[in-house]
Amino acid sequence: MKKTLQYFTPEYLEQCKKLTLKQRLEFLENYRKLAFAAQNSKRRSKLISLKVEPDLLELFRRKAELHGVPYQTQIKRLMREWAIK
């Protein structure tokens, strides 16, 4: 079983120092739930419809390609990162 590993920027760590104990515990619980869901991803992904301007989508696809990442994988990665902050 793969373990989830989270990387934090120094700026983010500084921001976290300002959190209360309750906020820290809430973050850890939310992260645990998210990591558990990711590890048990035998659930099928849900197909959604999303309107995006064509030039933005093309730019996003090209940038993902430059980084060697499928663009939909990158979208999901960004959604996950944003959701756990």
Buried (B, 14 or more C-beta within 10 A) or exposed (E): EEEEEEEEEEEEEEEEEEEEEEEEEEBEEEBEEBBEEEEEEEEEEEEEEEEEEEEEBEEBBEEBEEEEEEBEEBBEEEEBEEEEE
